[in-house]
Amino acid sequence: MIDTDPLTRYADSFGYAREIQQPWGGLANVLDWCKTELTDGAWRWQLVEIANGVDPGRYIFYFDSDRDCCAFSLKWG
């Protein structure tokens, strides 16, 4: 299936993915970094499991380029 809306792309339309865990409130730092360091419009994220006071949240980040995926992995992996 071809997804024509760049804001609602399907996960399988991205070439790379990376799952991370972040504590409550930690996702904001990740998103701020992504907005300044990654190619604009070429990445998305998905909530897998929400963080609570005890367990970290799980998130999957999707990327179009190996460069963005590698930079993200080095910073947050």
C-alpha positions in Angstrom: 0.0 0.0 0.0 1.3 3.4 -0.9 0.9 6.1 1.7 0.6 9.6 0.2 0.3 11.6 3.4 3.7 12.3 4.8 2.4 12.8 8.4 0.6 9.4 8.5 3.0 7.1 6.9 2.9 3.4 7.6 5.8 2.0 9.6 6.8 -0.4 6.7 7.4 2.6 4.5 10.5 3.5 6.4 13.8 1.7 5.8 15.0 1.7 9.4 13.6 1.3 12.9 15.0 1.4 16.4 13.2 0.7 19.7 14.3 2.5 22.8 13.1 2.8 26.4 12.8 6.1 28.3 11.7 6.9 31.9 8.7 9.1 32.6 9.4 12.5 31.1 12.5 11.3 29.2 10.8 11.2 25.8 10.8 15.1 25.5 14.6 15.2 25.4 14.7 12.5 22.7 12.1 14.4 20.6 13.9 17.7 21.0 17.1 16.1 19.8 15.4 14.5 16.9 13.9 17.7 15.7 17.3 19.5 15.6 19.6 16.6 14.5 17.6 14.5 12.1 16.4 15.1 8.5 13.2 17.0 8.7 10.1 14.9 7.8 12.1 11.7 7.4 11.5 10.2 10.8 8.5 9.3 13.0 8.0 7.7 16.4 5.4 5.3 17.8 4.4 4.6 21.4 4.6 0.9 22.3 4.2 1.1 26.0 3.6 4.2 28.1 6.1 5.0 30.9 4.9 5.1 34.5 6.6 5.9 37.8 8.2 2.5 37.9 8.8 1.2 34.4 10.2 3.1 31.4 8.2 3.6 28.3 8.9 1.8 25.1 9.0 3.6 21.8 9.9 2.8 18.2 11.5 5.4 16.0 11.4 5.0 12.2 13.9 6.6 9.8 14.3 7.0 6.0 18.1 7.2 6.1 20.8 5.0 7.6 22.6 8.2 8.6 19.7 9.3 10.8 19.2 5.8 12.3 22.9 5.5 13.1 23.1 8.9 14.7 20.0 8.1 16.8 21.4 4.7 17.8 24.7 6.3 18.9 22.9 8.9 20.9 20.0 7.0 22.4 20.8 3.3 21.9 
